[in-house]
Amino acid sequence: MEDEELERIKQKKLEGAMKKMIGEKKHVSARDDKPRHLSDRDFNDAISAANVALVDFYADWCGPCRMMAPTIELLAKEYSGKALVAKVNVDENPALAQKFGITSIPTFGIFKREKLVGTVIGAVGREPLKKALDKAIRL
C-alpha cells in the first residue's frame, strides 16, 4: 500500500516537473513513446527529470542521421517509462554540441542522473544503443 502511494506521489511530481519544463500548453506523459526534441532552453530540465536518457545529436541534412531515425522511434517506444529518448538538432543548438564535444553525427549520448556516462558514434543500428541504455539503467 505504501509503495503504491509513493509511486503515485513520484508520478505526480514528475508530471508537474515536465509541465513546468514545457509549459502548460501541452501535456506530456512521463511515459512518452516518441523521441522528445530538445533545445538549449529545455535540455537541462529534461535530462534532470529523467533517470536515464538517450540523446540523438543529429542534423536534418545528415544521411546517416536520417537512417537512424526509425531506430530512435523504436527505442522510444521500447524504453517508454524506463528512459527518456530525445533528439537534439546540432545546427539549431550548437552550444549543446560544443558542451558535449559532438564532432561527428549522429552521436548518441547516454545520460544517467544528469551525467554523460557513454557515447555511441555513427549509424550503428539498434543493438549497440540498447546495450548502452540497458547498462545505464542497471548502474
Sequence and secondary structure as in RCSB ss.txt:
>XXXX:A:sequence
MEDEELERIKQKKLEGAMKKMIGEKKHVSARDDKPRHLSDRDFNDAISAANVALVDFYADWCGPCRMMAPTIELL
AKEYSGKALVAKVNVDENPALAQKFGITSIPTFGIFKREKLVGTVIGAVGREPLKKALDKAIRL
>XXXX:A:secstr
 HHHHHHHHHHHHHHHHHHHHH SSS   TT  S EEE TTTHHHHHHH SEEEEEEE TT HHHHHHHHHHHHH
HHHTTTT EEEEEETTT HHHHHHTT  SSSEEEEEETTEEEEEEESS  HHHHHHHHHHHHH 
